[in-house]
Amino acid sequence: MASAPSHAARIPAGSGDGAIRPLPARRDRNAAGEIARYLGAVSILLVGAVHAQQYYDAYCAVVPTIGTLFLLSFIGAGIAGVALLAPVRRLGRNLGDLILVLAALGAIGIAAGSLVSLLISEYTPLFGFMESGYRLAIVLAIVFDALATVFLGVFVLIVAPRLVRSR
């Protein structure tokens, strides 16, 4: 008498049976990394757009030091964002990943630096300039700075270990 095939193997782990799920497959981590990369790239480009708008339309250009920092943030965010969107892996997986991780780290530095500077300027003068209140540009800057930092941090945490292992 032949026994019926067992269907228990088809039930995914962690489907309510108390089992611990294994780590996601490599393909899932790669997809999560790519999603984080592209969302982070868009976020840092939006950080740059907010800084450009404030530089050109909100007269930050005339504020010493702060105006220059807004312009540099716009330029740096643009460079990092374009690098994160570029198909640099065509240069080779390792070189492409290295370029992407460096661009992501640069973008994280821009976004985190912008966020910290903004929060400081809300409470005390920063280079002689002090923000007051949370107008739309400030709220957008906080949101996009935080999103860029989180998304690109996830991307770096996924890609950098693989890059280190390949060396």
N, C-alpha and C positions, 0 to 999 in steps of 0.2 A: 504494500500500500504506500503510495507516494504521499509525502506530506505537502501541505500547501505552503507556498513561499511566504516567508515572513515579510510583513510590510513595516515592521518596526524600524528597519534601517532607513526607511524613507522619511521618517519624522525628523525634521531638523532639530538640532540641539538647541536648547533654550526656548522651546515652544511651549513652555508652561510645565515641563516635566521636572523642573528643578536642576537640570543639567547646566553646567557652565559652558558657554559658547567658546569655541576656539577663536583666536585672533582672526580678524578679517583676512581674506585671501589677499595676496600681493596685488592682484588686479583691482580689488576694492580700494586698497590704500593708494594705488597709483591714480585711480579715478578721483578719490577724495583730494589728493594733492593737486591734481590739475584743476579741479573746481575751486579749491582754495586759492590757487595761483591766479586764475582769471578774475575771481571776485576781488582778490587783493589788488590786482592791477587796475581794475576799474575804480576801486576805492581810492587808491593813491592818485590816480588821474583826477578824481573829483576833489581830493585835497588840494592838488595843484590848481584846479579851476577856481576853487573858493579863494585861494591866495591871490590868483591873478585878478579876480573880480575886486577883491579888497584893495589890491595894489593900484589898479587903474581907475575903478569907479568910486571907491570910498576914500580916496585921497591918502592912502597909506604911503604912497610914493614920496610924499613930502615930509614924512616923519623920519628923522635921522635914525640910522641903524635898523629900526623896525621895517622901514620901507625896503631897505636892501635885503633883509632877511626874508620878507614876503616874496620878493622877486627871485631870490635864490631857491626858496622852497618851491615856487612854481616851476622853475627850470629843472631842479633836481627831481621833483615828482614826475615831470614829463619824461625825463630820461629814464627813470626807473620803471615807470608804467609802460613805456614803449618797449623797453628791454624785456619786461615780463610777458608782453604779448607777442614778441617776435619769435619766429620759429628757430631759435638758436640751437635746438637739439640736432638740426641738420648738420651742424659742425662736428657732431659726435656726441654720444650720450653723456660721457663724463665731462667734456668741455661745456656742453650745453647746460648740464646741471650745475656746474660751477658758476657759469655766468648768471643763471637764474637765481641761485642761492645768494650770490653777491648783490644782485639787483634787489632781491627781496630784503636782505639785511639793510641795504641802503634806504629802501623805502620805509622799513620799520623805523630806522633812525630818524627819518624826516617826519613821519607821522607821530611817533612818540615824543620827539623833540618839540614838535608843534603843539601837541596836546599839553605837555608839561608847561611850556612857555605860556600858553593861553591860560591855564589854570593859575599860574603864578601871577600873571598880569591882572587877574580878576581881584587879587587881594593886596598886591603891592606893585609899585612901579617897576617895570622891566625896561631897562635902557631909557628911562625917562618917560615911558608910555604906560598908561594904565587903562584897561578895559572897564566898561561899566555896563552891567546888564547882559542879558542873553538874547540879543537880536538874532534874526534868522541866520545870518552868516556865522555867528558864533556856534549856534546849535548844529548847523551843518558841518562845520569844521570839527566839532567834538565827535559827532557821529562817524564821519568819514575817517578821521584819525584813528578812532577805536576800531572800526571795521578793518581798515588796512592793517593795523597792528595784529589783530587776531587772525585774520585770514592768512596773512603772509607768515605769521608765526607758525600756524598749522602747516603751511607748505614747507617751511624750513625744517620743521620737526619730522616731516615725512621724507623729504628728499636728502637732507644732509647726512643722515646715518648711512644711507645707501652709497652716497658719494664717498664717504670716509672708508667704508668697507671695500670699495673698488680700488682704492689706492694702495 
